[in-house]
Amino acid sequence: MNVSVEAANLGFDWACAADVLDKLDEELQEIRQAMNNGDTQDHLTEEIGDLYFALVNLTRKMQIAPDIAFQKGITK
């Protein structure tokens, strides 16, 4: 089972894909802020991990396999 499904089963979920897009915007802003603040590599890594997690949740909400979407992006 994928970690985003497990998280959703524990109540950590969004109502719809559009809500996940808002979360992606929030996570991108946090990365920008961390970069502008000169935060540590460890903190930036954590923020980028949050972005990945939100993106995987978007694929789940849209019923798209994240690995296939990633491969299509690479191939394109």
N, C-alpha and C positions, 0 to 999 in steps of 0.2 A: 504494500500500500504506500502511496506517495505521501510525503510529509504534509502537503497542503490539505489532503483529504483527512489525515489524522487530526490536524489542527481544526478543520471545519467540524469534525465529529465532536471535538471538545468545546465547540461554541465560538471559536475564533474564525469568523467568516464575515463576508459582506453579502448584502441582499442581492446585488446584481453586478454585472461586469462594469457598469459605469462607476459604481462605488470604488471598485478596485483601481480604475483609472485615476480617481481622486487620490487614492493612496500612493500610486506611482508618482504623481505630481509632488506629493508631500515628501516622499523618499528622495526624489531628485533634489528638492529644495534643501533637505538635510545634508545631502552630499555636497552641494554647492557651499552651504554654510560651513561645513567641516573643512572644506578646502580653503575657503577664505580666512578661516580662523587659524589655519596652519596646524590643524589637529594631527594627532599621531597617525601613523600608518595603520595601527591596530584599530583605531576608531573609524578611519575611512573604510577599512576592510569590513567592519561590522555594518556600517551604513550601506555599503554596496551589497552585502549579504541580505539586508532588509529589502533592497530593491529587487534582487533576484527572487526572493520569497514572494513578494507582491506580484511580480511578473508571472511566476508559476501559478499563483492563484488566479490571475487573469485568464491564463490558458485553461485552467480547470473550469472556470465559470463559462467560458466560451466553447467548452467541449473540444479543445484542441490539445493534442499530445505535445507537451513542451519540447521533447527531444526532436520530434518531427519538425516543429516550427523552427527550432534552432538550426537543424540541418538544411532546411529550405533557405534560411537566411544566409548560411554559409555558401550554399550552391549558387544562389542568385548573384 
